[in-house]
Structure formats: C-alpha cells, structure tokens
Amino acid sequence: MITVLHHDFGNIGSVVRALSHLQIAHVLTRDPGQIEKAEKLIIPGVGSFGAAVRGFAHGDLRALIRHRVLDCQVPVFGFCLGMQLLADYGEEMGSSEGFGLIRGRVVKLRIDGSKYLVPHMGWNDVHQNSLRMFEGVRPDSCFYFVHSYEYVSSDPEVKVATVNYGEINLCAAVEKGNVWGAQFHPEKSQVAGLQLLKNFARF
C-alpha cells in the first residue's frame, strides 16, 4: 500500500489516476495517524518551495515524515516539487528548510534566461546513470519536466540522474537508499514514467 500525501499544492489527481490505472493499492491522506502507518510514501508537488514548507508545518508533518523515512526506513518517492522538498533547504520565496532527507539546496535554474526559457518545460531524455528507479526503462526514454528551480546536491551518497538543458546538466532524479526523487513528472511521462511507479511499488 502506497500512501500519497494530500496537500494543497500538488498534482494529486494525475498521481492517483496513474496509480489506479496500474492497479497499485494506495491511499490519499493528510492524516498523521495514517502517515504513521504508511508502508511507502509518495510526495507529489507543483508550486513554490516556501509555500509547500509552510503547508507541511501544519501538524508537524515534516518531523513525522523524517521519522518515518529516516528512523523507520519507509521508502519515499518525491515528484517535481516533492523531490525538491527532500533537500535541506530551498531558496524559492526566501530560504526555507526542507525535509533534510538528502543533503543539498534547491536554487533557481543556473542558466541564462535571455537564451533559454524558464521554466524548463517539456519532454527531455534523461541520463539514467543506473539508478534503480529506471529498471526496465529504455535508455533513450523521455520524461516530462516543468520547473524553474533545481536541486544541487552536497551529499556524496546521493546517486543522481541528469538532464541537459541549455549549456548545463541539471539533476533529473536522485536515489539514496530508501529515498527516491524525480524532478520530472512520472505520472505524466507515459510508459516510461509508469514503469517508475511500478518499480517503486515493488521496492
């Protein structure tokens, strides 16, 4: 059973539809009691880092999620903003503290905005770098991105997949033990993205 965190800044509907399509058992909740019993967690997200952090401060969900993931080793998968929230800090709307599940910061895209569109939006291929989440996914598969900020890792234990945008490589996905994150939207990335959800369900 996968517990999908219900909040006011997420792509909740598309995530639930994807899991239902795959017949993966799941529950959508923001109830701390259910989160305390979660076997796996998905953190969706669309919007700003600062606003999301304030939303999770209600009921001290940040501390509960850290306890479940770090102390109880519950697998967690963050999508888009949900991946960024896994980091220590984010700079969007001022510096805010994330979940601290992977070391690093979330900063504005480090590209020349006069040459390249911000947000980075659309389909791009990902250099998968043998991350477990991509098992069964073709190396030339594309995934759907929409983001103006990027995760910059300072954690030597984090495995990173990348995507090229403009003149730099951006973090496209992360793995550290039971912590998974995708900057793209697996639930909107057709067959390749659905395979990631299947892999997480089997993790």
VOGU-3710 file (C-alpha; in Angstrom, 3 decimals, decimal comma):
1> mitvlhhdfg> 0,000/0,000/0,000  1,342/3,410/-1,017  0,357/6,495/0,970  0,079/9,619/-1,231  0,379/12,822/0,766  -2,665/15,005/0,194  -1,912/18,729/0,234  -2,952/21,935/-1,500  -0,013/22,335/-3,878  0,188/19,008/-5,669
11> nigsvvrals> -0,619/17,219/-8,884  -2,755/14,891/-6,788  -5,314/13,931/-9,416  -2,821/12,784/-12,042  -0,838/10,764/-9,481  -3,929/8,976/-8,181  -5,148/8,271/-11,724  -1,768/6,781/-12,667  -1,705/4,512/-9,608  -5,303/3,447/-10,224
21> hlqiahvltr> -4,514/2,705/-13,875  -1,642/0,466/-12,743  -3,875/-1,159/-10,105  -1,388/-0,204/-7,390  -3,023/-0,092/-3,958  -2,868/3,410/-2,493  -4,496/5,816/-0,090  -4,653/9,606/-0,347  -4,368/11,296/3,034  -3,011/14,099/5,151
31> dpgqiekaek> -3,945/12,375/8,408  -0,857/11,934/10,657  -2,259/8,663/12,000  -2,330/7,129/8,521  1,090/8,550/7,649  2,443/6,958/10,829  1,330/3,567/9,467  2,492/4,137/5,879  4,437/1,356/4,168  5,556/3,659/1,329
41> liipgvgsfg> 5,153/7,416/0,765  4,694/9,478/-2,386  5,109/13,254/-2,135  3,695/14,971/-5,242  4,073/18,675/-5,735  3,560/21,651/-8,042  4,227/25,195/-6,906  6,701/27,023/-4,704  9,079/25,556/-2,147  8,355/28,159/0,523
51> aavrgfahgd> 4,585/27,779/0,356  4,844/23,992/0,447  7,074/24,058/3,524  4,560/26,234/5,347  1,815/23,778/4,396  3,723/20,834/5,813  4,412/22,727/9,032  0,744/22,204/9,936  0,533/19,304/12,353  4,338/18,980/12,270
61> lralirhrvl> 4,192/16,698/9,231  7,847/17,448/8,473  9,003/15,803/11,696  6,665/12,850/11,159  7,892/12,265/7,602  11,531/12,490/8,721  10,830/9,943/11,451  9,130/7,503/9,095  11,783/7,781/6,368  14,982/8,090/8,420
71> dcqvpvfgfc> 14,173/6,100/11,558  11,721/3,536/10,182  13,280/3,336/6,693  9,937/3,755/4,921  10,551/4,235/1,158  9,624/7,702/-0,133  9,304/9,000/-3,702  9,043/12,735/-4,361  7,863/14,136/-7,718  8,845/17,583/-9,052
81> lgmqlladyg> 8,417/19,962/-6,087  8,046/16,835/-3,960  11,613/15,875/-4,913  12,911/19,354/-4,110  11,341/19,154/-0,647  13,598/16,181/0,130  16,569/18,579/0,287  17,931/20,549/3,242  16,920/23,990/2,018  15,169/25,766/-0,833
91> eemgssegfg> 15,667/29,363/-1,973  12,284/29,946/-3,603  10,315/32,644/-1,720  13,259/33,080/0,655  15,342/30,382/2,311  13,172/27,619/3,774  14,050/24,354/5,475  13,110/21,187/3,593  12,741/17,664/4,924  16,514/17,154/5,099
101> lirgrvvklr> 16,382/13,620/3,698  19,179/14,344/1,188  21,871/16,973/1,628  21,786/19,906/-0,758  19,897/23,035/-1,747  17,216/23,934/-4,276  18,234/27,014/-6,269  16,955/28,935/-9,273  17,931/27,335/-12,579  21,542/28,287/-13,278
111> idgskylvph> 21,052/29,204/-16,934  20,983/32,373/-18,989  17,304/33,343/-19,053  17,890/35,509/-22,117  18,868/32,416/-24,125  16,725/29,675/-22,614  13,161/29,576/-21,405  12,448/29,436/-17,693  10,696/27,344/-16,554  12,342/24,349/-18,158
121> mgwndvhqns> 9,232/22,762/-19,608  8,622/19,857/-21,945  9,974/16,439/-22,862  13,655/15,613/-22,381  15,724/12,456/-22,293  17,390/11,590/-19,002  20,880/10,205/-18,449  19,766/7,480/-16,067  23,172/6,553/-14,563  21,980/3,091/-13,427
131> lrmfegvrpd> 19,528/4,352/-10,802  17,251/1,553/-9,574  14,100/3,515/-10,357  14,874/3,231/-14,095  14,953/-0,576/-14,187  13,066/-1,748/-17,258  13,141/1,749/-18,825  14,773/2,245/-22,222  17,919/4,419/-22,055  16,558/6,850/-24,664
141> scfyfvhsye> 13,241/7,419/-22,847  11,936/10,959/-22,408  10,202/12,420/-19,358  8,019/15,473/-18,833  9,534/18,436/-16,932  8,106/21,688/-15,589  10,380/23,543/-13,155  12,165/26,833/-12,523  14,373/25,593/-9,669  16,866/22,731/-9,431
151> yvssdpevkv> 18,341/20,516/-6,737  22,102/20,893/-6,244  23,497/18,009/-4,217  26,113/18,227/-1,472  25,553/14,608/-0,455  28,241/12,188/-1,682  25,910/9,242/-1,050  23,195/10,504/-3,403  23,081/8,940/-6,865  21,979/11,461/-9,480
161> atvnygeinl> 20,471/11,138/-12,963  20,807/14,213/-15,176  19,080/16,069/-17,976  20,739/18,522/-20,336  19,095/21,925/-20,655  20,845/24,704/-22,453  24,517/24,624/-21,544  24,361/22,654/-18,290  23,299/19,326/-16,868  20,518/19,534/-14,289
171> caavekgnvw> 19,558/16,993/-11,664  16,709/14,925/-13,092  16,406/12,263/-10,378  18,005/11,178/-7,111  18,357/7,993/-5,096  19,754/7,442/-1,635  18,734/4,124/-0,107  15,005/4,318/0,544  14,766/7,922/-0,727  13,834/8,445/-4,372
181> gaqfhpeksq> 13,109/11,697/-6,181  12,232/12,720/-9,739  12,358/16,324/-10,919  10,114/15,334/-13,812  6,542/14,053/-13,516  6,494/10,223/-13,724  2,695/10,223/-13,680  2,650/12,390/-16,841  5,548/10,668/-18,625  3,569/7,914/-20,349
191> vaglqllknf> 5,002/4,370/-20,469  8,456/5,244/-19,097  7,032/7,188/-16,181  4,536/4,488/-15,311  7,406/1,996/-15,172  8,984/4,093/-12,407  5,762/3,864/-10,405  5,747/0,095/-10,887  9,365/-0,072/-9,717  8,564/1,938/-6,595
201> arf> 5,577/-0,267/-5,807  7,908/-3,300/-5,933  10,696/-1,587/-3,942
//
